[in-house]
Amino acid sequence: MSQATDQEALGRRGFVLGTAAAAAGAALAGPLAGTAHAAAFGWSDDGTHYVVDTGANLVFKVRKSNGDLASLVYRGTEYQGYGGKNSHIESGLGSSTVTIRQSGSTILVSVTYGTLRHYYAARSGENNIYLWTNKADTSVSATRFILRVKAGLFLNDAPDSYTYAPTTIEASDVFRKSDGQTRSKHFSKLRVIDYDYVGWSANGVGLWVVRSNHEKASGGPFYRSLLRHQSADGGGLYEILYYGQNQTEEQRFGLQGPYVIAFTDGGAPSSSLFPGTLTTPWADSLGIAGYVGAGGRGRVAGVGITGRDTAYPYTVGLANSAAQYWGSARSSDGYFNITGVLPGTYTLTVYKSELAVYTTSVTVTAGGTTTLNTIAIPSSNDPSRASAIWRINDWNGTPSGFKNADLMTYAHPSDVRAASWTGNVVVGSGTETSAFPCYLWKDVNSGILVYFRLTAAQAAAAHTLRIGVTTAYANGRPQVVVNDRWTSAIPSPPTQPNTRSLTNGSYRGNNHTFTYSVPASAWLTDTSQYNVLRINVVSGSGTTSYLSAGTAIDAIDLLS
């Protein structure tokens, strides 16, 4: 077997990705998940590093010259490091000012690099490291913290993000194995809203990174980014502070955190560390730049939401240029409660799955609760409520249900596991959704045909055709032809991310609906015949194959 195959052939064990639903399992691990350590809580200076002993089972070192996390020893085993690299912000900060101080049961290491501030905190008796990062402006590159873990300590239980493969097929970060399956660190599957922590568990040890609440990140609750990867020389766990790949928002600045490096006895990290659950009053007086304690924050609570489609989950998001938050609406009545919000005025958006169906403005004050009466979603805001002659897929802001949709969050479109991207679709066949490809490209499957019949009355009238998209690459957008009798104008491209998306595991962009007014003269009057809709992808940008101009589809319908 190849090295990649050998790694993947190893079994899977333990928790890998966590949500709040794992809280019961977390309780088994205990909040500290460790026994007493022989050494006392405290720190020392070995000349090159500040050495911190948590007084439990964890000792870590921070390099005094640049703030790197240079050693991570749990129960006497070194976990830090692969490829001769430390764990650090981005690819390392360079020469920095690094200081340390102890305040009661807390030790804080502070790193200053230009306008960037980065912090490590340890608490007596805990096997956790709390981290904060404050990026004030664009003068410093700091888009992630990467925890680099030595090879051989954990099994590879996320083979799609395993980045050792013999053939590079795109940029320098997408690879193909000899069996035709593809691999990339981008193939994380999950949106931010889907996980609370990432990591590995094996041989009675769990190593996790619990994410922050992402209030100063960008992209919203449905953004996908790097979570973790494994390669021939080790593995990486990420906390993404800002990532430009397929990004829908401008970068936010300010303090992010805490996010937590947590060791356990093999179980999930304690649910008390999860985003939205973790409170850090012990950090209020540490002098962390940009820190705002619970007393300086507010919350938004909604009595309920009516006009929902109960087949879908609903999410409520808050966003402005300085911060973002979100919370789930209760399935029974739409009640929601978003806590820990920085003061300010926000756009509140209600999402049906990932489709925005309602917006309003709310103002949050420190220590206050902004209470909203029942939100009524107008039927006109949900495109699924419109009466249609036919509809392929339902409107929910995602390509879910279309051919290859699920696979595309963890594989390249060229992957051998993907069904053919070509093939025509017949409305009424019962397979029109599963047969329709989730993505269309100018150089791959442009010109897909949709066959459908109309009654005599329907064929005698003009109709509106709608095509919903979730993102586009290189300004790809649909132009339609009906029965070779009528061709739409080329629509203007909507605002979309300007980086790769369809080939690195993400369909998330800016949802947009294209509408086409098709005249009655375009239809066939013989009701026994199929009308034929051709959907072409047009753009003057892009290159070839899966990097040609393309778009991801949400739904297609012909209104009655």
N, C-alpha and C positions, 0 to 999 in steps of 0.2 A: 504493500500500500504506500501511497504518498504520505508525506508527513501530515498534511492536512487531513487526509482520510484516517490515519491512525488516531489523530486527536479526536475527530468526530466520532470514531468508533467507540471511544470510552463512554461509559454510562453517564447519565445525568442524575444529579442528586441535589437535594437542598432547595432552598428558596433562591430565586434568581431575580425576579422583578416583583415589586410589591406595591399594593394599594392599601387603602384603609381597610379593605375587606380582610387583610391578613392580620388584623389586630389581635384576633384570638390566638393565632400562632405566635405572635410576638410576645404575648403575655407569658407563654411557656418559657421564653428565653430570659425573661426578667429584665428590669430596666437597666441593670448594670452588667449582667451576664458575665460575672467574673468572681473569683475568690480573692482573698487577701493576698497581697504581694509582699514579698519579704522586705522590700525597700520601702522607705517612707515617701510620702508625697513631697515633691520638691523639684528643684532644678539645679543644674551645675553647668560649668563652662569648661569644655575640654580644649579650648583654644581655637578650634575651628567651628564648633557647633554649640548651641545651647541644647542641653540634654534635659528633657522633661520626663520625670517618672510620675505617673498618675497615682501611684500608691495602690494600684489594682494589679493588672497583668500587662500593662502597656507602658513602654518606654519609647519616646520618639526624639529625633534630633532635627533641629532647624539650623541650616547653614548660616553662619553669621555674615557672610559676604554678600549673599543674594536672596536669602529668605526661602531657599528650596527646602522641602521636606526630604531630608537625606537618609533617614533611617526610621523604620517602623517595626519595632520588635514586640511581638505578642507572645507571651509564654515562652520566651527565649528564642523564638524563631523570627528571623528577619523576613519581612514581607515586601519591603520597599525595593523597587528597582528592576528595570530590565534594559538591556541595550546600553548599559553604562550611564543611564539617565536617572535623575532624581524626579520626584513628584513636585509639581510647581504650577504656577499660573502660566497659561499659554505655553511657550517653549522655554520659559525661564526669564527672569527679570534683569539679570546683569547686576552690576554693583549697586547695592542697596544699603540703607541704614536699618539695622535690625537691633531691636532692644527687647528686654524681657523684664517683667516685674511680677511679683506675687502679691495678691490681695486676698488674705484669708485663705479660703479653700479653692481659689482660682489662680491659675498662672496664665498670663497673657503675653504672647510674643507678637510684637508689632513690626511690620515691614513697610518701609517707605522707599518708593522708587518714583522719582519725579512727582507727578500729581496722584499716583496710585498709592492706596493704602491697603495692606493685606494683613490679616490677623489669624493667629492660631490660639485657641484657648483650651486649657485642660482643667477638669474639675476633680477634686480629690475623691478617689475611690471609683472613678468611672473609666471604662475602656473606650472612651470617646474623645475625638478631637473636634472642637467646634471651630468653624472657619467663617470669616467674613471677608469680602473684597469690595473696596470702594474705588470704582473707576470714575474719575471726575470729568474726563474729556477724552478727545481722540488722540491726545499726545502720546498715550501709552496703549500698546496692544495688550488687551487682557480679555479674551472672549471665553476662556474656560479655565477650570482647574482640572488637571489630570493626575489621578492617582495611579502610579506605575507599579505593577505588582509582578514579582518574580515568577518565572516560568516554573511549572511543575507542582505548584501548590494547590491549584484548583483544576477540576476537570473542565473541559470545554463544553458548556451546556448551551451555547448560543452560536451554533456553527455558521449561521448566515453572516455574522459579524466577524468571523475568523479571517484575518487578513493575510494569511499565507496561502497563496495559490500560484501556480506556475505562470499564468498568462495575464498580463495587464490588458484590459479591454477599453478602459476609458480613464482619461486623465492619469493620475498616479494612485488612484484610490478605489478602483473597481476592478475585480479580478475574476478570472474564470478557471475553474478546476478542469481536470482532464475529462470528467464525466459530464461537463456542460453546465454544471451549477455555478452560480455566481456568488461572489463574496465581497463585502465592503463594510468598513466601519460605520458607514451611513445607514446600514440596514438594521435599524433599531426596532421597527414595527410600531412602537408605542408613541402616542402623543403625550405631552406633558401632563395632561389631566389623568392619564391612565396609570401613572406610577408615583409612588412616594419614595422609593429607594431602588438602587441597583446594586448588584454584587454577586458574590459566590459563597457557597457553603460546602465544606468537605472535611472529613476526618475530625469532626467536633469543633470546627472553627468556622465562623461566618465573618466575612469582611464585606462591609457595605458602605456606600455613600448615600446618605439620606439627603434628598434635594432640599433647597430652600423654597420659599413660597414664590420665587421668581417675580417678585413685584417690580424689580428693576430690569428684568429681562424683556424680550420683545417677541411678538408672534402670537400671543394669546394662548388659550387653553389647548388648542388643537395642533400646536406646532410640534413638528418632529425634528429631532436632532440627534447627535451622537449620545449614546448612553454608555456603551462599553464595547470593548473589542478584545480579542485574543489573537496573538500571532505566535510565530515560532519561538520568540524570545521572551514572551510574557504577556501580560494583559493590562488593559487600561480601563479605569472607571472615571466617568466624566461628571462634572457639574458645569453645564453650559451657562455662562453668564451673558453672552450675546453671540449669536451665530448669524452670519450674513447669508448663508446658503438658503435659498428659497424663502427669504425673509419678507414679511408683509408690512413691517413697521420700521420706523426709524429707531435707531439705538437710543435706549434710555441710559441715564447716568445716575450714579449714586451708590449707596451701600447695598450690597446683596448678601443675604445670610440671616441667621447662620445656616450653613449646610454642614453636615456632620460625617466624619469618618468614624464608623462604629464597628467594633469587634464584639462578637457574641460567642456563645458556646455551640454555635452551629445553627441556631434558630434565627428567625427574622429579627431585625432591630426592634427595640421597644417602640410601641405606637406613640409613646410620649414624645418621641423625636420627630414625628411626622409633620410635614408642612401644615400649617393651620392649627396644629395641636401644641407644638413646642412653644413654651413661653420661657423667656430668659431674664427674669427680674434680677438675677445675679450679675447680669452683664450691664445693667443700667448705669452703673457708676464706673465702668472701666475706661471711659473716655474714647470709645471707638468712634472714629470720624463718620458722621452721618447717621449715627444710631438714634432711633426713635423708639422709646419704650411703649408699653401697652397704654400708658396714660395719655400719650400723645397721639393716639389713633382712635378711629371711630368704626362704626359698622353700618351696613345697609341691610334692612330686613324687609321682605315683601310678604304681604298677607297671602297672596296666591296669584296664579296665572290662569285665566280662562281662555278658551279658544285653542287649547292645545290638542295635538294629535297624540293620543295616549300610546300609540305604537312606537313613539320615539322618546328618548330622554331629552330633557331640556336643561340647558346651562345658561346661567346669567353671568355676564362678564361686565367688569368695570375697567375703563381705560382712559387715560389722558396721556399727555406727553411725558409725564414724570413717573407714572406707575400703572400697573395692571393687576387685576384680581379676578377671581371667578368662584362660582359655587354652583352646586347642582340644585335644581328645582325638585321639590318632593313630588314623586309620581302621583300621589293621591290628589293633591290640590295645587301644586305649583309653589308652595311656600319655599322661600329661600332666605339664607342668612349668611352674609359675607362679613367676616370680622377682620380686625387688624389692618384697617384701611387708613392710609395717610390722609390728612386733611386736604381737601381740594374739590374741584368740580369735575365730574367724570361723565363720560358717555356710558350709559347702561344699555347693554344689548342682550336681548333674549334670543337664544339659538335653539332651533328645532334640529336636533342632532348637531350639524355644523352649519346650518343655514340660518342667517340672521333674519328674524321675522318681526322684530320690534326693537325700537330704540327710543330712549328718552335721556334726559339729563338729570343728574342727582348731585347734591353737594354734601360733603362729609365734613364734620367738625371733630376736633379732638375731644375724646371722651363722650361723644354723643352718638345717638342712634338715629339714622334717617329711616323712617318707617314709610313704606309705600302701600297705598291701598291696592286692591286687586287690579292686576294688569290684564286688560282685555286685548288679545291679539286680534286685530281685524282680519276677517276672512280674506280680504284682498292682499294681505301681507304674506299669505302662505300660498305659493303657486299651485300646490296640490289641490286647493279648494276650487280651482277653476274647472268648469265642465269641459271635458276633452272627448274628442272622437276616438282618439287612442293616445296612449301614453306608454313610453318605454322607460322603466324604472320609476321611482317616486322621487319627489323633490326633497332632499334632505341635506344638501351641501356636500355630499361625498359621492364617489363612484361606486360605492358598495352595491353589490349585486350584479354589476357588469362583469364581463369576462376578464379574468386575470386581476380583478381589483384587489383582492386580499393579498395575493402574491406580491404585488408591486410595492408593498410596504417593507419587504425584506428580500427583494431580488431585482436584478436588472431585467429590462424587457427582453433581452436576448437569452435569458435563462432557459435551459432545456425544459424546465417544469412549466413554462408558459404555454398555454394553448395558442393556436395560430391566431395572429393578429388580423388576419383577413377573413373574409366570409360574409355573405349577405344575410339580411334579417327579414323575417316575414312577421308582420304584426298579426296577432291572433293565433300564432303557432303554439303559444305557451312557453316558448323558449326565447322570445325576442329580447328579453333583458340579459339572460345568461349568454346569449350568442353575440351580443353587441360588445365590442371591445371597450374597455374602460378608457383607453387612450387612443387618440388619432394623431398620426404624423403625416406630414407632407410627403415624405420619402418612403413610408412603410405601408400605410393602409388608407391613404386619402382616396376618396371616391367610393367609399362603402355605400352599398345600396340598401334601402329600406322599402319593402313591398307592402302595400296596404290597399284595401278596397274601400270605396265610398258608396253610400246609397245615392240614388238619383237626386234626392233633395240636398244632400251634402255636396254633391258634385256641382250643383247649380249655384253655389255661394262661394264667396271668398272666405278664407280662413287664416288665422294666425298660427304660424309654426313657431315653437319656442325650443331653443337649445340652451340648456344650462351648462356652464363649465365651472370647474373649481380652481383651475390655474391654467397657465399657458407657458410654453417655452418659445423663445424667439418670436414673440408676437403671433404665434399660430392661432388662427380663428376660422370658424366654419363659414364657407360660402355654399349655398344650396342650389340644386338644379331639380326641377320637377318635370318629369316626363319628357325631358329634353325640349320642353315648350317654354319654360320660364326659368330664368337665372337671376338670383338675387344680386344685389349690389354687394361689393366687398365691404363688410362692416369694419368700422374703426376698431383697433385693438384696445381693450380695456387695460387699465393699469394692473400689471402683474409683476412678480419678482423677476429680476433680470439675470438670475443664475440658473444652473441646472435644477431640475425638480423631478421630472418624470423618470429619470434614470438613476436617481439616488434615494429612492424610497419615500417620496413625498408627493402627494397630490394637492397639498394645502397651499392655496394662493388666495386670490380675491374672487369670491363667487360672483359670477356675472351671468345675466340672461340675455341671449341674442334673440330678437324677435324679427320675424319675416312675414310681411303681409302678402300672402299668395293669392293672386286673382283667380276668379272662377274659371277663366279661360285656360288655366294651367291643368285642370283636372280632366281625366278621361270620363266621358259620359256613359260608356258601356260599363255597367255595374259588375259585369262578370270578369272584367279585366282588373289586374293589379295596377294601381298607380305606383310610380317608382320615384323615390326621393334619393338623390345622390348628395352626399355630404363630402365636400372637398375641404382640405386644409390649405389655407393660403397665407403667404407671408413672403417677404423678400429677404428674411433673415434665416439664421440657422445654417447647418452644414448638411450632412447626409445621414441616412439611416435613423437611428434613435436620437441623434442630435440635430435632426432636421426640425423645422418648426412643428410644434405639436400642442395638443391641449387635452385636458382631462374632462370627462363628461359626467354631469350630475343627472340630468334627465332630458328627455326629448318628448314633446307632445304636440298634437294638432288640436287646437281648440275648436269647440263646437259653437 
